[in-house]
Amino acid sequence: MTLGAPDSLDIYFENSAAFTVTAPARALATYPAQPLRSGYARFQERLEGKAALVEAPVGSGRVILFGFRPQFRGQTHGTFKLLFNAGSVGGP
């Protein structure tokens, strides 16, 4: 799922989700201790360590949960790969 994505990337976050993950689901990406790169953020400490991208098995398939908008106005080029990888069958 994260194949080809860098170890760290910037995302667009506005009124988005942060997940607490339990097995058998797994967090594919998490928010860092200092998530703000630009702009303004209230309560950013609530994001620390929470999942931003989750893969959860459902029956014989899987569900990919994005806690952010990977396609926001076509400007978040760094997250396009995550969006495109979500459609791959049996991807990493």
PDB file of N, CA, C and O in Angstrom:
ATOM      1  N   MET A   1       0.810  -1.191   0.000  1.00  0.00           N
ATOM      2  CA  MET A   1       0.000   0.000   0.000  1.00  0.00           C
ATOM      3  C   MET A   1       0.855   1.257   0.000  1.00  0.00           C
ATOM      4  O   MET A   1       0.499   2.235  -0.658  1.00  0.00           O
ATOM      5  N   THR A   2       1.957   1.261   0.708  1.00  0.00           N
ATOM      6  CA  THR A   2       2.824   2.434   0.768  1.00  0.00           C
ATOM      7  C   THR A   2       4.022   2.312  -0.164  1.00  0.00           C
ATOM      8  O   THR A   2       4.953   3.114  -0.091  1.00  0.00           O
ATOM      9  N   LEU A   3       4.002   1.328  -1.023  1.00  0.00           N
ATOM     10  CA  LEU A   3       5.101   1.099  -1.958  1.00  0.00           C
ATOM     11  C   LEU A   3       5.379   2.350  -2.790  1.00  0.00           C
ATOM     12  O   LEU A   3       4.470   2.904  -3.408  1.00  0.00           O
ATOM     13  N   GLY A   4       6.624   2.787  -2.805  1.00  0.00           N
ATOM     14  CA  GLY A   4       7.025   3.950  -3.589  1.00  0.00           C
ATOM     15  C   GLY A   4       6.843   5.277  -2.881  1.00  0.00           C
ATOM     16  O   GLY A   4       7.283   6.308  -3.390  1.00  0.00           O
ATOM     17  N   ALA A   5       6.209   5.278  -1.727  1.00  0.00           N
ATOM     18  CA  ALA A   5       6.030   6.521  -0.963  1.00  0.00           C
ATOM     19  C   ALA A   5       7.250   6.736  -0.067  1.00  0.00           C
ATOM     20  O   ALA A   5       7.842   5.765   0.402  1.00  0.00           O
ATOM     21  N   PRO A   6       7.634   7.987   0.177  1.00  0.00           N
ATOM     22  CA  PRO A   6       8.761   8.250   1.067  1.00  0.00           C
ATOM     23  C   PRO A   6       8.427   7.893   2.515  1.00  0.00           C
ATOM     24  O   PRO A   6       7.260   7.703   2.858  1.00  0.00           O
ATOM     25  N   ASP A   7       9.444   7.804   3.357  1.00  0.00           N
ATOM     26  CA  ASP A   7       9.232   7.487   4.775  1.00  0.00           C
ATOM     27  C   ASP A   7       8.436   8.576   5.495  1.00  0.00           C
ATOM     28  O   ASP A   7       7.745   8.299   6.475  1.00  0.00           O
ATOM     29  N   SER A   8       8.534   9.806   5.010  1.00  0.00           N
ATOM     30  CA  SER A   8       7.834  10.929   5.610  1.00  0.00           C
ATOM     31  C   SER A   8       7.327  11.828   4.491  1.00  0.00           C
ATOM     32  O   SER A   8       8.044  12.084   3.524  1.00  0.00           O
ATOM     33  N   LEU A   9       6.085  12.310   4.619  1.00  0.00           N
ATOM     34  CA  LEU A   9       5.560  13.233   3.609  1.00  0.00           C
ATOM     35  C   LEU A   9       4.542  14.163   4.229  1.00  0.00           C
ATOM     36  O   LEU A   9       3.956  13.860   5.269  1.00  0.00           O
ATOM     37  N   ASP A  10       4.336  15.293   3.586  1.00  0.00           N
ATOM     38  CA  ASP A  10       3.374  16.273   4.055  1.00  0.00           C
ATOM     39  C   ASP A  10       1.994  15.930   3.505  1.00  0.00           C
ATOM     40  O   ASP A  10       1.862  15.479   2.367  1.00  0.00           O
ATOM     41  N   ILE A  11       0.978  16.148   4.320  1.00  0.00           N
ATOM     42  CA  ILE A  11      -0.402  15.895   3.900  1.00  0.00           C
ATOM     43  C   ILE A  11      -1.244  17.123   4.198  1.00  0.00           C
ATOM     44  O   ILE A  11      -0.865  17.973   5.004  1.00  0.00           O
ATOM     45  N   TYR A  12      -2.388  17.206   3.539  1.00  0.00           N
ATOM     46  CA  TYR A  12      -3.351  18.268   3.822  1.00  0.00           C
ATOM     47  C   TYR A  12      -4.321  17.740   4.867  1.00  0.00           C
ATOM     48  O   TYR A  12      -4.950  16.701   4.673  1.00  0.00           O
ATOM     49  N   PHE A  13      -4.437  18.461   5.976  1.00  0.00           N
ATOM     50  CA  PHE A  13      -5.285  18.024   7.091  1.00  0.00           C
ATOM     51  C   PHE A  13      -6.188  19.176   7.508  1.00  0.00           C
ATOM     52  O   PHE A  13      -5.711  20.207   7.983  1.00  0.00           O
ATOM     53  N   GLU A  14      -7.486  18.998   7.330  1.00  0.00           N
ATOM     54  CA  GLU A  14      -8.459  19.979   7.801  1.00  0.00           C
ATOM     55  C   GLU A  14      -9.728  19.228   8.159  1.00  0.00           C
ATOM     56  O   GLU A  14     -10.360  18.604   7.306  1.00  0.00           O
ATOM     57  N   ASN A  15     -10.091  19.295   9.427  1.00  0.00           N
ATOM     58  CA  ASN A  15     -11.263  18.560   9.918  1.00  0.00           C
ATOM     59  C   ASN A  15     -11.197  17.096   9.494  1.00  0.00           C
ATOM     60  O   ASN A  15     -12.206  16.505   9.109  1.00  0.00           O
ATOM     61  N   SER A  16     -10.035  16.537   9.565  1.00  0.00           N
ATOM     62  CA  SER A  16      -9.811  15.164   9.137  1.00  0.00           C
ATOM     63  C   SER A  16      -9.827  14.223  10.330  1.00  0.00           C
ATOM     64  O   SER A  16     -10.081  14.644  11.458  1.00  0.00           O
ATOM     65  N   ALA A  17      -9.557  12.959  10.081  1.00  0.00           N
ATOM     66  CA  ALA A  17      -9.639  11.936  11.125  1.00  0.00           C
ATOM     67  C   ALA A  17      -8.258  11.473  11.576  1.00  0.00           C
ATOM     68  O   ALA A  17      -7.270  11.570  10.848  1.00  0.00           O
ATOM     69  N   ALA A  18      -8.231  10.974  12.786  1.00  0.00           N
ATOM     70  CA  ALA A  18      -7.062  10.297  13.332  1.00  0.00           C
ATOM     71  C   ALA A  18      -7.609   9.045  14.009  1.00  0.00           C
ATOM     72  O   ALA A  18      -8.550   9.120  14.800  1.00  0.00           O
ATOM     73  N   PHE A  19      -7.021   7.907  13.698  1.00  0.00           N
ATOM     74  CA  PHE A  19      -7.572   6.624  14.138  1.00  0.00           C
ATOM     75  C   PHE A  19      -6.743   5.977  15.241  1.00  0.00           C
ATOM     76  O   PHE A  19      -5.519   6.104  15.266  1.00  0.00           O
ATOM     77  N   THR A  20      -7.418   5.286  16.150  1.00  0.00           N
ATOM     78  CA  THR A  20      -6.778   4.385  17.096  1.00  0.00           C
ATOM     79  C   THR A  20      -7.011   2.989  16.532  1.00  0.00           C
ATOM     80  O   THR A  20      -8.153   2.593  16.299  1.00  0.00           O
ATOM     81  N   VAL A  21      -5.942   2.252  16.316  1.00  0.00           N
ATOM     82  CA  VAL A  21      -6.020   0.987  15.578  1.00  0.00           C
ATOM     83  C   VAL A  21      -5.780  -0.201  16.497  1.00  0.00           C
ATOM     84  O   VAL A  21      -4.871  -0.188  17.326  1.00  0.00           O
ATOM     85  N   THR A  22      -6.611  -1.229  16.338  1.00  0.00           N
ATOM     86  CA  THR A  22      -6.410  -2.497  17.035  1.00  0.00           C
ATOM     87  C   THR A  22      -6.394  -3.619  15.996  1.00  0.00           C
ATOM     88  O   THR A  22      -6.923  -3.468  14.895  1.00  0.00           O
ATOM     89  N   ALA A  23      -5.783  -4.737  16.360  1.00  0.00           N
ATOM     90  CA  ALA A  23      -5.685  -5.882  15.452  1.00  0.00           C
ATOM     91  C   ALA A  23      -7.078  -6.399  15.136  1.00  0.00           C
ATOM     92  O   ALA A  23      -7.951  -6.368  16.004  1.00  0.00           O
ATOM     93  N   PRO A  24      -7.302  -6.859  13.954  1.00  0.00           N
ATOM     94  CA  PRO A  24      -6.373  -7.191  12.892  1.00  0.00           C
ATOM     95  C   PRO A  24      -6.064  -6.030  11.949  1.00  0.00           C
ATOM     96  O   PRO A  24      -5.275  -6.193  11.018  1.00  0.00           O
ATOM     97  N   ALA A  25      -6.668  -4.866  12.170  1.00  0.00           N
ATOM     98  CA  ALA A  25      -6.323  -3.704  11.339  1.00  0.00           C
ATOM     99  C   ALA A  25      -4.892  -3.288  11.645  1.00  0.00           C
ATOM    100  O   ALA A  25      -4.343  -3.624  12.694  1.00  0.00           O
ATOM    101  N   ARG A  26      -4.292  -2.545  10.704  1.00  0.00           N
ATOM    102  CA  ARG A  26      -2.925  -2.067  10.952  1.00  0.00           C
ATOM    103  C   ARG A  26      -2.773  -0.644  10.434  1.00  0.00           C
ATOM    104  O   ARG A  26      -3.337  -0.265   9.408  1.00  0.00           O
ATOM    105  N   ALA A  27      -1.990   0.128  11.181  1.00  0.00           N
ATOM    106  CA  ALA A  27      -1.695   1.509  10.800  1.00  0.00           C
ATOM    107  C   ALA A  27      -0.583   1.493   9.758  1.00  0.00           C
ATOM    108  O   ALA A  27       0.489   0.936   9.999  1.00  0.00           O
ATOM    109  N   LEU A  28      -0.832   2.094   8.617  1.00  0.00           N
ATOM    110  CA  LEU A  28       0.172   2.178   7.556  1.00  0.00           C
ATOM    111  C   LEU A  28       0.948   3.483   7.634  1.00  0.00           C
ATOM    112  O   LEU A  28       2.071   3.569   7.136  1.00  0.00           O
ATOM    113  N   ALA A  29       0.359   4.498   8.255  1.00  0.00           N
ATOM    114  CA  ALA A  29       1.016   5.787   8.455  1.00  0.00           C
ATOM    115  C   ALA A  29       0.469   6.408   9.734  1.00  0.00           C
ATOM    116  O   ALA A  29      -0.722   6.295  10.024  1.00  0.00           O
ATOM    117  N   THR A  30       1.332   7.057  10.493  1.00  0.00           N
ATOM    118  CA  THR A  30       0.922   7.702  11.738  1.00  0.00           C
ATOM    119  C   THR A  30       1.376   9.159  11.755  1.00  0.00           C
ATOM    120  O   THR A  30       2.299   9.550  11.041  1.00  0.00           O
ATOM    121  N   TYR A  31       0.706   9.947  12.584  1.00  0.00           N
ATOM    122  CA  TYR A  31       1.065  11.350  12.734  1.00  0.00           C
ATOM    123  C   TYR A  31       2.257  11.473  13.678  1.00  0.00           C
ATOM    124  O   TYR A  31       2.317  10.762  14.682  1.00  0.00           O
ATOM    125  N   PRO A  32       3.209  12.363  13.377  1.00  0.00           N
ATOM    126  CA  PRO A  32       4.399  12.540  14.226  1.00  0.00           C
ATOM    127  C   PRO A  32       4.090  13.383  15.466  1.00  0.00           C
ATOM    128  O   PRO A  32       2.974  13.878  15.627  1.00  0.00           O
ATOM    129  N   ALA A  33       5.087  13.540  16.336  1.00  0.00           N
ATOM    130  CA  ALA A  33       4.925  14.318  17.562  1.00  0.00           C
ATOM    131  C   ALA A  33       4.651  15.792  17.267  1.00  0.00           C
ATOM    132  O   ALA A  33       3.878  16.423  17.988  1.00  0.00           O
ATOM    133  N   GLN A  34       5.253  16.343  16.247  1.00  0.00           N
ATOM    134  CA  GLN A  34       5.045  17.738  15.849  1.00  0.00           C
ATOM    135  C   GLN A  34       4.482  17.759  14.429  1.00  0.00           C
ATOM    136  O   GLN A  34       5.241  17.947  13.478  1.00  0.00           O
ATOM    137  N   PRO A  35       3.172  17.573  14.261  1.00  0.00           N
ATOM    138  CA  PRO A  35       2.614  17.400  12.919  1.00  0.00           C
ATOM    139  C   PRO A  35       2.516  18.672  12.071  1.00  0.00           C
ATOM    140  O   PRO A  35       2.439  18.580  10.846  1.00  0.00           O
ATOM    141  N   LEU A  36       2.516  19.849  12.687  1.00  0.00           N
ATOM    142  CA  LEU A  36       2.291  21.082  11.939  1.00  0.00           C
ATOM    143  C   LEU A  36       3.527  21.518  11.165  1.00  0.00           C
ATOM    144  O   LEU A  36       4.597  21.697  11.748  1.00  0.00           O
ATOM    145  N   ARG A  37       3.384  21.691   9.850  1.00  0.00           N
ATOM    146  CA  ARG A  37       4.470  22.192   8.995  1.00  0.00           C
ATOM    147  C   ARG A  37       4.219  23.633   8.581  1.00  0.00           C
ATOM    148  O   ARG A  37       5.158  24.408   8.403  1.00  0.00           O
ATOM    149  N   SER A  38       2.939  23.993   8.427  1.00  0.00           N
ATOM    150  CA  SER A  38       2.586  25.372   8.104  1.00  0.00           C
ATOM    151  C   SER A  38       1.138  25.613   8.504  1.00  0.00           C
ATOM    152  O   SER A  38       0.357  24.673   8.652  1.00  0.00           O
ATOM    153  N   GLY A  39       0.793  26.881   8.677  1.00  0.00           N
ATOM    154  CA  GLY A  39      -0.574  27.207   9.030  1.00  0.00           C
ATOM    155  C   GLY A  39      -0.781  27.291  10.529  1.00  0.00           C
ATOM    156  O   GLY A  39       0.093  27.744  11.267  1.00  0.00           O
ATOM    157  N   TYR A  40      -1.932  26.856  10.962  1.00  0.00           N
ATOM    158  CA  TYR A  40      -2.335  26.950  12.363  1.00  0.00           C
ATOM    159  C   TYR A  40      -2.998  25.642  12.769  1.00  0.00           C
ATOM    160  O   TYR A  40      -3.736  25.040  11.989  1.00  0.00           O
ATOM    161  N   ALA A  41      -2.732  25.214  13.983  1.00  0.00           N
ATOM    162  CA  ALA A  41      -3.361  23.980  14.460  1.00  0.00           C
ATOM    163  C   ALA A  41      -3.709  24.104  15.937  1.00  0.00           C
ATOM    164  O   ALA A  41      -2.885  24.501  16.761  1.00  0.00           O
ATOM    165  N   ARG A  42      -4.934  23.760  16.243  1.00  0.00           N
ATOM    166  CA  ARG A  42      -5.354  23.646  17.640  1.00  0.00           C
ATOM    167  C   ARG A  42      -5.336  22.178  18.022  1.00  0.00           C
ATOM    168  O   ARG A  42      -5.720  21.321  17.227  1.00  0.00           O
ATOM    169  N   PHE A  43      -4.902  21.891  19.212  1.00  0.00           N
ATOM    170  CA  PHE A  43      -4.924  20.547  19.773  1.00  0.00           C
ATOM    171  C   PHE A  43      -4.129  19.539  18.940  1.00  0.00           C
ATOM    172  O   PHE A  43      -4.505  18.370  18.855  1.00  0.00           O
ATOM    173  N   GLN A  44      -3.037  19.988  18.330  1.00  0.00           N
ATOM    174  CA  GLN A  44      -2.258  19.070  17.513  1.00  0.00           C
ATOM    175  C   GLN A  44      -1.661  17.928  18.328  1.00  0.00           C
ATOM    176  O   GLN A  44      -1.327  16.887  17.762  1.00  0.00           O
ATOM    177  N   GLU A  45      -1.518  18.092  19.626  1.00  0.00           N
ATOM    178  CA  GLU A  45      -0.999  17.018  20.472  1.00  0.00           C
ATOM    179  C   GLU A  45      -1.929  15.805  20.471  1.00  0.00           C
ATOM    180  O   GLU A  45      -1.493  14.698  20.789  1.00  0.00           O
ATOM    181  N   ARG A  46      -3.188  15.993  20.121  1.00  0.00           N
ATOM    182  CA  ARG A  46      -4.135  14.878  20.056  1.00  0.00           C
ATOM    183  C   ARG A  46      -3.856  13.948  18.874  1.00  0.00           C
ATOM    184  O   ARG A  46      -4.340  12.816  18.848  1.00  0.00           O
ATOM    185  N   LEU A  47      -3.088  14.415  17.909  1.00  0.00           N
ATOM    186  CA  LEU A  47      -2.773  13.602  16.736  1.00  0.00           C
ATOM    187  C   LEU A  47      -1.560  12.692  16.947  1.00  0.00           C
ATOM    188  O   LEU A  47      -1.418  11.680  16.260  1.00  0.00           O
ATOM    189  N   GLU A  48      -0.706  13.039  17.872  1.00  0.00           N
ATOM    190  CA  GLU A  48       0.548  12.327  18.060  1.00  0.00           C
ATOM    191  C   GLU A  48       0.355  10.818  18.207  1.00  0.00           C
ATOM    192  O   GLU A  48      -0.350  10.351  19.102  1.00  0.00           O
ATOM    193  N   GLY A  49       0.992  10.072  17.314  1.00  0.00           N
ATOM    194  CA  GLY A  49       0.940   8.618  17.364  1.00  0.00           C
ATOM    195  C   GLY A  49      -0.330   7.989  16.815  1.00  0.00           C
ATOM    196  O   GLY A  49      -0.399   6.766  16.694  1.00  0.00           O
ATOM    197  N   LYS A  50      -1.328   8.780  16.483  1.00  0.00           N
ATOM    198  CA  LYS A  50      -2.569   8.238  15.915  1.00  0.00           C
ATOM    199  C   LYS A  50      -2.337   7.858  14.457  1.00  0.00           C
ATOM    200  O   LYS A  50      -1.441   8.388  13.800  1.00  0.00           O
ATOM    201  N   ALA A  51      -3.138   6.955  13.972  1.00  0.00           N
ATOM    202  CA  ALA A  51      -3.005   6.496  12.590  1.00  0.00           C
ATOM    203  C   ALA A  51      -3.645   7.492  11.624  1.00  0.00           C
ATOM    204  O   ALA A  51      -4.737   8.006  11.865  1.00  0.00           O
ATOM    205  N   ALA A  52      -2.940   7.747  10.531  1.00  0.00           N
ATOM    206  CA  ALA A  52      -3.444   8.613   9.467  1.00  0.00           C
ATOM    207  C   ALA A  52      -3.943   7.780   8.290  1.00  0.00           C
ATOM    208  O   ALA A  52      -4.770   8.239   7.502  1.00  0.00           O
ATOM    209  N   LEU A  53      -3.441   6.566   8.178  1.00  0.00           N
ATOM    210  CA  LEU A  53      -3.781   5.665   7.079  1.00  0.00           C
ATOM    211  C   LEU A  53      -3.864   4.252   7.649  1.00  0.00           C
ATOM    212  O   LEU A  53      -2.916   3.776   8.273  1.00  0.00           O
ATOM    213  N   VAL A  54      -4.995   3.583   7.435  1.00  0.00           N
ATOM    214  CA  VAL A  54      -5.248   2.277   8.055  1.00  0.00           C
ATOM    215  C   VAL A  54      -5.694   1.280   6.998  1.00  0.00           C
ATOM    216  O   VAL A  54      -6.421   1.621   6.065  1.00  0.00           O
ATOM    217  N   GLU A  55      -5.246   0.042   7.162  1.00  0.00           N
ATOM    218  CA  GLU A  55      -5.721  -1.072   6.348  1.00  0.00           C
ATOM    219  C   GLU A  55      -6.426  -2.049   7.281  1.00  0.00           C
ATOM    220  O   GLU A  55      -5.849  -2.496   8.273  1.00  0.00           O
ATOM    221  N   ALA A  56      -7.675  -2.377   6.960  1.00  0.00           N
ATOM    222  CA  ALA A  56      -8.451  -3.284   7.797  1.00  0.00           C
ATOM    223  C   ALA A  56      -9.041  -4.399   6.945  1.00  0.00           C
ATOM    224  O   ALA A  56      -9.659  -4.126   5.916  1.00  0.00           O
ATOM    225  N   PRO A  57      -8.859  -5.659   7.360  1.00  0.00           N
ATOM    226  CA  PRO A  57      -9.456  -6.758   6.608  1.00  0.00           C
ATOM    227  C   PRO A  57     -10.967  -6.805   6.830  1.00  0.00           C
ATOM    228  O   PRO A  57     -11.460  -6.600   7.940  1.00  0.00           O
ATOM    229  N   VAL A  58     -11.683  -7.078   5.746  1.00  0.00           N
ATOM    230  CA  VAL A  58     -13.136  -7.239   5.805  1.00  0.00           C
ATOM    231  C   VAL A  58     -13.484  -8.418   4.920  1.00  0.00           C
ATOM    232  O   VAL A  58     -13.339  -8.351   3.699  1.00  0.00           O
ATOM    233  N   GLY A  59     -13.934  -9.480   5.522  1.00  0.00           N
ATOM    234  CA  GLY A  59     -14.219 -10.698   4.763  1.00  0.00           C
ATOM    235  C   GLY A  59     -12.968 -11.160   4.042  1.00  0.00           C
ATOM    236  O   GLY A  59     -11.917 -11.316   4.663  1.00  0.00           O
ATOM    237  N   SER A  60     -13.066 -11.382   2.737  1.00  0.00           N
ATOM    238  CA  SER A  60     -11.898 -11.804   1.966  1.00  0.00           C
ATOM    239  C   SER A  60     -11.185 -10.611   1.328  1.00  0.00           C
ATOM    240  O   SER A  60     -10.248 -10.792   0.551  1.00  0.00           O
ATOM    241  N   GLY A  61     -11.624  -9.396   1.652  1.00  0.00           N
ATOM    242  CA  GLY A  61     -11.017  -8.192   1.087  1.00  0.00           C
ATOM    243  C   GLY A  61     -10.400  -7.314   2.161  1.00  0.00           C
ATOM    244  O   GLY A  61     -10.046  -7.782   3.243  1.00  0.00           O
ATOM    245  N   ARG A  62     -10.279  -6.033   1.842  1.00  0.00           N
ATOM    246  CA  ARG A  62      -9.713  -5.083   2.786  1.00  0.00           C
ATOM    247  C   ARG A  62     -10.309  -3.713   2.531  1.00  0.00           C
ATOM    248  O   ARG A  62     -10.794  -3.417   1.439  1.00  0.00           O
ATOM    249  N   VAL A  63     -10.263  -2.883   3.565  1.00  0.00           N
ATOM    250  CA  VAL A  63     -10.721  -1.503   3.484  1.00  0.00           C
ATOM    251  C   VAL A  63      -9.539  -0.612   3.817  1.00  0.00           C
ATOM    252  O   VAL A  63      -8.811  -0.868   4.777  1.00  0.00           O
ATOM    253  N   ILE A  64      -9.347   0.436   3.023  1.00  0.00           N
ATOM    254  CA  ILE A  64      -8.298   1.410   3.281  1.00  0.00           C
ATOM    255  C   ILE A  64      -8.968   2.674   3.800  1.00  0.00           C
ATOM    256  O   ILE A  64      -9.837   3.235   3.133  1.00  0.00           O
ATOM    257  N   LEU A  65      -8.571   3.126   4.986  1.00  0.00           N
ATOM    258  CA  LEU A  65      -9.139   4.323   5.599  1.00  0.00           C
ATOM    259  C   LEU A  65      -8.112   5.451   5.552  1.00  0.00           C
ATOM    260  O   LEU A  65      -7.034   5.338   6.135  1.00  0.00           O
ATOM    261  N   PHE A  66      -8.443   6.523   4.867  1.00  0.00           N
ATOM    262  CA  PHE A  66      -7.597   7.707   4.830  1.00  0.00           C
ATOM    263  C   PHE A  66      -8.124   8.693   5.861  1.00  0.00           C
ATOM    264  O   PHE A  66      -9.300   9.054   5.829  1.00  0.00           O
ATOM    265  N   GLY A  67      -7.276   9.127   6.764  1.00  0.00           N
ATOM    266  CA  GLY A  67      -7.647  10.132   7.750  1.00  0.00           C
ATOM    267  C   GLY A  67      -7.402  11.536   7.232  1.00  0.00           C
ATOM    268  O   GLY A  67      -7.605  12.506   7.962  1.00  0.00           O
ATOM    269  N   PHE A  68      -6.976  11.661   6.005  1.00  0.00           N
ATOM    270  CA  PHE A  68      -6.675  12.943   5.380  1.00  0.00           C
ATOM    271  C   PHE A  68      -7.177  12.885   3.942  1.00  0.00           C
ATOM    272  O   PHE A  68      -7.626  11.834   3.486  1.00  0.00           O
ATOM    273  N   ARG A  69      -7.106  13.986   3.237  1.00  0.00           N
ATOM    274  CA  ARG A  69      -7.600  14.042   1.858  1.00  0.00           C
ATOM    275  C   ARG A  69      -6.417  13.889   0.894  1.00  0.00           C
ATOM    276  O   ARG A  69      -5.730  14.873   0.617  1.00  0.00           O
ATOM    277  N   PRO A  70      -6.164  12.693   0.381  1.00  0.00           N
ATOM    278  CA  PRO A  70      -4.988  12.473  -0.463  1.00  0.00           C
ATOM    279  C   PRO A  70      -5.067  13.136  -1.831  1.00  0.00           C
ATOM    280  O   PRO A  70      -4.054  13.230  -2.524  1.00  0.00           O
ATOM    281  N   GLN A  71      -6.247  13.599  -2.235  1.00  0.00           N
ATOM    282  CA  GLN A  71      -6.428  14.191  -3.557  1.00  0.00           C
ATOM    283  C   GLN A  71      -6.808  15.668  -3.473  1.00  0.00           C
ATOM    284  O   GLN A  71      -7.317  16.209  -4.454  1.00  0.00           O
ATOM    285  N   PHE A  72      -6.585  16.334  -2.359  1.00  0.00           N
ATOM    286  CA  PHE A  72      -7.072  17.692  -2.140  1.00  0.00           C
ATOM    287  C   PHE A  72      -6.684  18.651  -3.257  1.00  0.00           C
ATOM    288  O   PHE A  72      -5.522  19.040  -3.370  1.00  0.00           O
ATOM    289  N   ARG A  73      -7.647  19.029  -4.073  1.00  0.00           N
ATOM    290  CA  ARG A  73      -7.494  20.001  -5.152  1.00  0.00           C
ATOM    291  C   ARG A  73      -6.315  19.711  -6.073  1.00  0.00           C
ATOM    292  O   ARG A  73      -5.805  20.615  -6.736  1.00  0.00           O
ATOM    293  N   GLY A  74      -5.892  18.486  -6.115  1.00  0.00           N
ATOM    294  CA  GLY A  74      -4.792  18.128  -6.997  1.00  0.00           C
ATOM    295  C   GLY A  74      -3.460  18.708  -6.568  1.00  0.00           C
ATOM    296  O   GLY A  74      -2.518  18.723  -7.360  1.00  0.00           O
ATOM    297  N   GLN A  75      -3.352  19.191  -5.326  1.00  0.00           N
ATOM    298  CA  GLN A  75      -2.136  19.863  -4.882  1.00  0.00           C
ATOM    299  C   GLN A  75      -1.234  18.997  -4.014  1.00  0.00           C
ATOM    300  O   GLN A  75      -0.067  19.338  -3.820  1.00  0.00           O
ATOM    301  N   THR A  76      -1.733  17.909  -3.498  1.00  0.00           N
ATOM    302  CA  THR A  76      -0.925  17.089  -2.585  1.00  0.00           C
ATOM    303  C   THR A  76      -0.273  15.946  -3.364  1.00  0.00           C
ATOM    304  O   THR A  76      -0.578  14.774  -3.143  1.00  0.00           O
ATOM    305  N   HIS A  77       0.611  16.299  -4.260  1.00  0.00           N
ATOM    306  CA  HIS A  77       1.243  15.310  -5.141  1.00  0.00           C
ATOM    307  C   HIS A  77       1.931  14.183  -4.370  1.00  0.00           C
ATOM    308  O   HIS A  77       1.996  13.056  -4.860  1.00  0.00           O
ATOM    309  N   GLY A  78       2.441  14.466  -3.183  1.00  0.00           N
ATOM    310  CA  GLY A  78       3.128  13.455  -2.396  1.00  0.00           C
ATOM    311  C   GLY A  78       2.231  12.318  -1.951  1.00  0.00           C
ATOM    312  O   GLY A  78       2.721  11.221  -1.684  1.00  0.00           O
ATOM    313  N   THR A  79       0.927  12.552  -1.864  1.00  0.00           N
ATOM    314  CA  THR A  79       0.018  11.507  -1.386  1.00  0.00           C
ATOM    315  C   THR A  79      -0.721  10.794  -2.510  1.00  0.00           C
ATOM    316  O   THR A  79      -1.466   9.850  -2.248  1.00  0.00           O
ATOM    317  N   PHE A  80      -0.534  11.219  -3.746  1.00  0.00           N
ATOM    318  CA  PHE A  80      -1.193  10.545  -4.868  1.00  0.00           C
ATOM    319  C   PHE A  80      -0.849   9.061  -4.914  1.00  0.00           C
ATOM    320  O   PHE A  80      -1.724   8.231  -5.160  1.00  0.00           O
ATOM    321  N   LYS A  81       0.405   8.722  -4.681  1.00  0.00           N
ATOM    322  CA  LYS A  81       0.835   7.324  -4.751  1.00  0.00           C
ATOM    323  C   LYS A  81       0.050   6.465  -3.763  1.00  0.00           C
ATOM    324  O   LYS A  81      -0.300   5.326  -4.073  1.00  0.00           O
ATOM    325  N   LEU A  82      -0.227   7.004  -2.574  1.00  0.00           N
ATOM    326  CA  LEU A  82      -1.016   6.263  -1.585  1.00  0.00           C
ATOM    327  C   LEU A  82      -2.434   6.022  -2.101  1.00  0.00           C
ATOM    328  O   LEU A  82      -2.987   4.934  -1.940  1.00  0.00           O
ATOM    329  N   LEU A  83      -3.005   7.031  -2.709  1.00  0.00           N
ATOM    330  CA  LEU A  83      -4.350   6.905  -3.258  1.00  0.00           C
ATOM    331  C   LEU A  83      -4.388   5.873  -4.386  1.00  0.00           C
ATOM    332  O   LEU A  83      -5.274   5.020  -4.414  1.00  0.00           O
ATOM    333  N   PHE A  84      -3.448   5.945  -5.298  1.00  0.00           N
ATOM    334  CA  PHE A  84      -3.415   5.010  -6.417  1.00  0.00           C
ATOM    335  C   PHE A  84      -3.107   3.580  -5.950  1.00  0.00           C
ATOM    336  O   PHE A  84      -3.654   2.623  -6.499  1.00  0.00           O
ATOM    337  N   ASN A  85      -2.249   3.431  -4.955  1.00  0.00           N
ATOM    338  CA  ASN A  85      -1.917   2.117  -4.414  1.00  0.00           C
ATOM    339  C   ASN A  85      -3.109   1.473  -3.704  1.00  0.00           C
ATOM    340  O   ASN A  85      -3.192   0.247  -3.627  1.00  0.00           O
ATOM    341  N   ALA A  86      -4.019   2.277  -3.193  1.00  0.00           N
ATOM    342  CA  ALA A  86      -5.185   1.734  -2.465  1.00  0.00           C
ATOM    343  C   ALA A  86      -6.042   0.853  -3.362  1.00  0.00           C
ATOM    344  O   ALA A  86      -6.749  -0.030  -2.876  1.00  0.00           O
ATOM    345  N   GLY A  87      -5.983   1.086  -4.652  1.00  0.00           N
ATOM    346  CA  GLY A  87      -6.779   0.290  -5.592  1.00  0.00           C
ATOM    347  C   GLY A  87      -6.097  -0.980  -6.043  1.00  0.00           C
ATOM    348  O   GLY A  87      -6.711  -1.796  -6.731  1.00  0.00           O
ATOM    349  N   SER A  88      -4.832  -1.171  -5.672  1.00  0.00           N
ATOM    350  CA  SER A  88      -4.120  -2.376  -6.130  1.00  0.00           C
ATOM    351  C   SER A  88      -4.574  -3.603  -5.349  1.00  0.00           C
ATOM    352  O   SER A  88      -4.728  -3.548  -4.129  1.00  0.00           O
ATOM    353  N   VAL A  89      -4.782  -4.677  -6.036  1.00  0.00           N
ATOM    354  CA  VAL A  89      -5.229  -5.930  -5.423  1.00  0.00           C
ATOM    355  C   VAL A  89      -4.039  -6.645  -4.823  1.00  0.00           C
ATOM    356  O   VAL A  89      -3.064  -6.937  -5.515  1.00  0.00           O
ATOM    357  N   GLY A  90      -4.122  -6.928  -3.531  1.00  0.00           N
ATOM    358  CA  GLY A  90      -3.049  -7.671  -2.874  1.00  0.00           C
ATOM    359  C   GLY A  90      -1.750  -6.904  -2.792  1.00  0.00           C
ATOM    360  O   GLY A  90      -0.685  -7.512  -2.687  1.00  0.00           O
ATOM    361  N   GLY A  91      -1.810  -5.572  -2.837  1.00  0.00           N
ATOM    362  CA  GLY A  91      -0.607  -4.748  -2.795  1.00  0.00           C
ATOM    363  C   GLY A  91       0.078  -4.794  -1.456  1.00  0.00           C
ATOM    364  O   GLY A  91      -0.512  -5.249  -0.476  1.00  0.00           O
ATOM    365  N   PRO A  92       1.334  -4.327  -1.387  1.00  0.00           N
ATOM    366  CA  PRO A  92       2.075  -4.334  -0.129  1.00  0.00           C
ATOM    367  C   PRO A  92       1.511  -3.386   0.893  1.00  0.00           C
ATOM    368  O   PRO A  92       2.037  -3.289   2.002  1.00  0.00           O
TER     369      PRO A  92
END
